Amino acid sequence: MSEKRDGFGSKLGVIAAAAGSAVGLGNIYRFPCLAGENGGGAFLLIYVAIVLCLGIPIMMAEFYIGRRGGKNPVGSIKSLAPKTHWNLIGYIGILAAFVVLAFYSTVSGWTLEYIYKAATNFFAGKDIATIEQGFTDFHNNPFRPFLWQFVFMGFTAFIIFKGVKDGVEKYTKILMPALFVILIVLCFKSLTMSGAKEGLKFLFKPDFSKVDGTVLLAALGQAFFSLSVGMGALITYGSYISKKDNLTTTSLSVVAADTLVAVLAGIIIFPAAFTFGIQPEAGAGLAFNTLPMIFNKMTGGYFFCIIFFILLSIAALTSTISLLEVIVAFLSEEHGIKRNTATWIGTLVSLFLGVLCTLSLRKGSVLAFGNMTFFDFMDKFSANFLLPIGALFIVIFVAWKMGKESFYDEITNQNTLKVSVKKFIYFIIKFVAPIVILAIFVNQLI
Ligand code: PHE
């Protein structure tokens, strides 16, 4: 390949793209859903602890591999540890990208349906039962969920066709700040509702009697899922980061933005859920049913509702592009497939799996086994298994194979930056992260 490799053009662009990958449905749809199912406050506390202690170091480990290796997850590891089997870690990441993209594209499709519903004033004056019924009816519609899923993946492919700088970077830089602003507005609204006190109590008051191995694993999985770590999305983005950028502050900013959005989403959703009598453990519908009710009660709710779902779909889009980019970079760099063809392949395969996820949510679907739909399976298999395993091997690779000198050299930009926390970060990567991840896994197995 003689042509110059595409990459991010500015520091802000890197942060926007990485934060764009991190902030998504994981924060606004999946986080409240899991917090609700796992007892609220205690889940939040464990989640935040994992994000702060492990999230930043693991993210740095991924950026390190990507920038130093200069390629997709498989290629980067191959170039750092040639003629070894460490690159298998990269393959776990590619698999995870397909699995996540599959069920993610289903939920992303919902965001488009909800833009349509909002624009056609479907929610106005309806009570919560009708809105919940609308959500169920939509899953059982023979046509619409698939239509939106296809449209959504079409947008994703379109941006990937355009490349990193003129696609990924250009769009995320404008869209992420807009999402932030509207979340803050919604927060204020939700806090003035009658269920605010109860909702906040649920979210912030930890009840440790609810904590068991399942809750720990769910929090671990959600932390990795939300930060986009453990599967090579950030290795791939790392490979587009300029040698001059500061990996430590970039990671800090991304983690801070991601955590803030999750907490904001919780502050919006739980007070409103209690106000309208929605059970916090309502599952997938929690965000989709609660939010329209808040808009119903707001002046200008009609417009806010449309804007909100547009931004939610954009937040999802900046995540799906990071997932598809992993696959495309892998296919084009490792198998010499043209970028455009690789984009087609990645899109079609993940759509195929995604359609199975969508089908599994229909009433009486053969793709549901007992309580577990294929959709749930893909969700749990990626977040609670592939990402933690991926993260475990990533930290082991960085600390136990590559070692301290190489890591320090990269994160200090060849000793031109002072990173005072580097020893601490390395200690976490080498000892704390592997032990904690393993402990949570083993605990769950027992
Ligand atoms: N972090 C994204 C979210 O929270 C999902 C994601 C996971 C994206 C893994 C890329 C890789 O919505």
Boltz pocket constraint, residues with backbone or C-beta under 6 A from the ligand:
constraints:
  - pocket:
      binder: B
      contacts: [[A, 21], [A, 22], [A, 23], [A, 24], [A, 25], [A, 26], [A, 27], [A, 100], [A, 224], [A, 225], [A, 226], [A, 227], [A, 228], [A, 229], [A, 231], [A, 233], [A, 315], [A, 319], [A, 320], [A, 322], [A, 323]]
      max_distance: 6.0
